[in-house]
Amino acid sequence: MATVEERVKAVTARVLKLDPDEIKPEDSFTADLGAESVQSIELVAMFEEEFGIEMEEDAALSVETVGKAAEFIAQVCKEQGVVTDVS
């Protein structure tokens, strides 16, 4: 199974129509990847669907980079009892 970060990159690439290999953890969703506000909301919804979690929208939208999103999502998964790393 892919890591949380790999899954975040895959969802981001799908929503923003980018090459996942070009997305870096330090990339800002808006400044570097060009996400607009509507796309940011779509990203939150897609991350929830991908990981089977529910995120507080304002907190999720305040996350600025791909790496921080992976950390945030991993924490939410842990809090909600969702297993993310299955070997």
Secondary structure, DSSP 8 states (H G I E B T S, - for coil): ---HHHHHHHHHHHHHT--GGG--TT-BTTTTT---HHHHHHHHHHHHHHHT----HHHHHT--BHHHHHHHHHHHHHHTT------
